[in-house]
Amino acid sequence: MKKILLLPLIFFGLFSCGEKNDGPAPTTFSEQALEDNMKSADGTEVPFKEILEKYKGKVIVVDIWASWCPDCIKGMPKVHDLQDQFPDVTYLFLSYDKTEEDWKIGIDKYNVNGEHYLIGSKWKGGAFSEAVKLDWIPRYMVVDKEGKIALFKAIEADDEQLIATLKQLK
């Protein structure tokens, strides 16, 4: 009798602990994400779609980070390695820093090389974060030369799928 009761519990446990699947990953950014304003290093407000248009024709690694994020900082050496391995890729760093000053200090302090923008909306409930289903930073995405999302989510800069995607798009 105990074995019969145990089997449904084991079955339930095996299938309820898997990662939530929200269906296939999007290959395009939503209008909500494209319209969200980002601040450039010179203080200009720019919609995300204009940033993507600026780099159309290039492969882009989007790194969503913040200088207050321990995992982001810990992962920066891996980002530098990725940049060494794929020097022809554009690296677009989108920050959720709380202030412009913290953001700029973080860029210098952690030697973050690439294109930099401060995300205009908040993380929780913000237009950009909701559109890309942001649940953790750092978050890496890959955009192909046509502006389509080739990789929707990686949380490590040395992620096998991230590297494979960049090799494929070379």
NUNU-866426 format. One record per residue (C-alpha): x, y, z; residue in one letter. Coordinates in Angstrom, 3 decimals, decimal comma, padded with zeros to 6 digits. Each point is the difference from the previous one (the first is absolute). Example, Ala and Ser with C-alpha at 12.3 -4.5 7.8 and 13.67 -1.06 7.14 Angstrom:
REM residues 2
R        X        Y        Z resn
R  012,300 -004,500  007,800    a
R  001,370  003,440 -000,660    s
REM end
This chain:
REM residues 170
R        X        Y        Z resn
R  000,000  000,000  000,000    m
R  002,831  002,391  000,868    k
R  001,596 -000,651 -003,394    k
R -003,229  000,842 -001,797    i
R -000,273  003,326  001,831    l
R  003,665  000,766 -000,572    l
R -000,140 -000,416 -003,799    l
R -002,354  002,950 -000,669    p
R  002,113  002,202  002,268    l
R  003,185 -000,903 -001,860    i
R -001,719  000,554 -003,371    f
R -001,345  003,395  001,103    f
R  003,409  001,011  001,373    g
R  001,815 -000,893 -003,195    l
R -002,288  002,010 -002,236    f
R -000,704  002,969  002,222    s
R  003,602  001,037  000,618    c
R  000,925  000,627 -003,623    g
R  000,715  003,469 -001,331    e
R -003,075  001,935 -001,019    k
R -000,395  000,067 -003,757    n
R -001,691  003,104 -001,394    d
R -000,002 -001,428 -003,503    g
R  002,482  000,794 -002,743    p
R  002,372  002,901  000,559    a
R -000,925  003,140 -001,941    p
R  002,041  000,895 -003,067    t
R -001,000  003,661 -000,032    t
R -000,247  002,703  002,636    f
R -003,501  001,141  000,904    s
R -001,149  003,542 -000,770    e
R  000,060  000,568  003,761    q
R  003,730 -000,778  000,133    a
R  000,795  001,893 -003,205    l
R -001,695  003,172  001,241    e
R  001,676 -000,003  003,428    d
R  002,452  002,886  000,331    n
R  003,627 -000,544  000,917    m
R  002,484  002,676  000,995    k
R  003,305  000,173 -001,865    s
R  003,262  000,920  001,708    a
R -000,396  003,594 -001,257    d
R -003,443  000,236  001,640    g
R -002,101 -000,306 -003,160    t
R -003,279 -001,958  000,310    e
R -000,268 -002,580 -002,777    v
R -002,733 -002,590 -000,660    p
R  001,362 -003,551  000,023    f
R -001,060 -000,482 -003,642    k
R  002,376  002,806 -001,076    e
R  002,845 -001,680  001,868    i
R -000,670 -003,264 -001,844    l
R -000,247  001,852 -003,341    e
R  003,378  001,624  000,672    k
R  001,651 -003,440  000,123    y
R -002,052 -001,721 -002,707    k
R  002,284 -002,085 -002,180    g
R  002,076 -001,043  003,019    k
R -000,365 -002,838  002,469    v
R -000,788  001,435  003,441    i
R  000,471 -001,461  003,458    v
R -002,395  001,784  002,341    v
R  001,255 -000,091  003,595    d
R -002,602  001,140  002,530    i
R  001,847  000,831  003,204    w
R  000,476  002,450  002,890    a
R  003,037  001,106  001,990    s
R -001,760 -000,968  003,270    w
R -000,509 -003,603 -001,200    c
R  002,593 -002,421  001,478    p
R -000,641 -002,653 -002,681    d
R  000,452  002,615 -002,732    c
R  003,350  001,091  001,411    i
R  001,141 -003,567  000,611    k
R -000,844 -000,798 -003,640    g
R  001,907  002,921 -001,565    m
R  003,222 -002,015 -000,540    p
R -002,097 -002,476 -002,024    k
R -001,399  002,913 -002,016    v
R  003,551  001,190 -000,692    h
R  000,901 -003,549 -001,140    d
R -003,053 -000,034 -002,282    l
R  001,079  003,344 -001,477    q
R  003,470 -001,444 -000,653    d
R -001,515 -003,075 -001,646    q
R -002,498  001,985 -002,116    f
R  001,572  003,434 -000,638    p
R -002,202  000,817 -003,029    d
R -003,210 -000,182  002,032    v
R -001,602  003,186  001,375    t
R -000,394 -000,114  003,782    y
R -002,996  001,969  001,180    l
R -000,113  000,519  003,772    f
R -003,409  000,981  001,366    l
R  000,115  000,971  003,658    s
R -002,554 -000,031  002,790    y
R  002,150  002,206  002,220    d
R -002,010  002,239  002,287    k
R  001,838  003,205 -000,920    t
R  001,901  001,283 -002,992    e
R  003,008  000,644  002,248    e
R  000,097 -003,610  001,288    d
R -000,341 -001,254 -003,568    w
R  002,933  002,045 -001,309    k
R  002,189 -000,862  003,002    i
R -000,786 -003,698 -000,542    g
R  000,961  000,133 -003,674    i
R  003,441  001,364  000,899    d
R  000,520 -002,015  003,179    k
R -000,744 -003,353 -001,655    y
R  001,572  000,835 -003,376    n
R -003,221 -000,601 -001,927    v
R  000,862  000,473 -003,677    n
R -002,759  000,456 -002,535    g
R -003,058  002,118 -000,690    e
R -001,771  001,231  003,139    h
R -003,576  000,988  000,808    y
R -001,888  000,482  003,236    l
R -003,445 -001,621 -000,163    i
R -002,673  002,642  000,516    g
R -002,703 -002,146  001,561    s
R  000,123 -001,838  003,296    k
R  000,861 -003,678  000,223    w
R -003,136 -001,092  001,841    k
R -002,978  000,806 -002,190    g
R  002,052  001,989 -002,510    g
R -000,698 -000,100 -003,717    a
R  003,323 -001,492 -001,083    f
R  000,343 -002,559  002,799    s
R -003,570 -001,232 -000,454    e
R  000,475 -000,309 -003,754    a
R  003,153 -002,123  000,314    v
R -001,330 -001,946  003,021    k
R  002,926  001,142  002,123    l
R  000,272 -002,003  003,197    d
R  003,736  000,163  000,694    w
R  003,103  001,968 -000,870    i
R  002,409 -000,342 -001,578    p
R -002,024 -000,985 -003,024    r
R  001,487 -000,515 -003,425    y
R -001,836  000,061 -003,303    m
R  001,298 -000,282 -003,560    v
R -001,463  002,009 -002,873    v
R  000,874 -000,994 -003,567    d
R  000,966  002,323 -002,857    k
R -003,647  000,468 -001,016    e
R -001,027  001,078  003,504    g
R -001,680 -003,295  000,936    k
R  000,549 -001,633  003,378    i
R  002,254 -003,002 -000,598    a
R  000,369 -000,860  003,704    l
R -002,606  001,193  002,466    f
R  001,574 -000,926  003,313    k
R  003,330 -000,903  001,545    a
R  001,143  000,913  003,511    i
R  003,704 -000,768 -000,403    e
R  002,347  001,550 -002,559    a
R  001,628 -003,396 -000,536    d
R -003,336 -001,761 -000,599    d
R  000,427 -002,721 -002,643    e
R -003,107  001,082 -001,894    q
R  001,174  003,630 -000,035    l
R  003,375 -000,979 -001,440    i
R -001,570 -002,405 -002,517    a
R -002,397  002,723 -001,163    t
R  002,861  002,465 -000,521    l
R  002,021 -002,602 -001,927    k
R -003,002 -000,743 -002,201    q
R -000,565  003,697 -000,776    l
R  003,657  000,721 -000,822    k
REM end
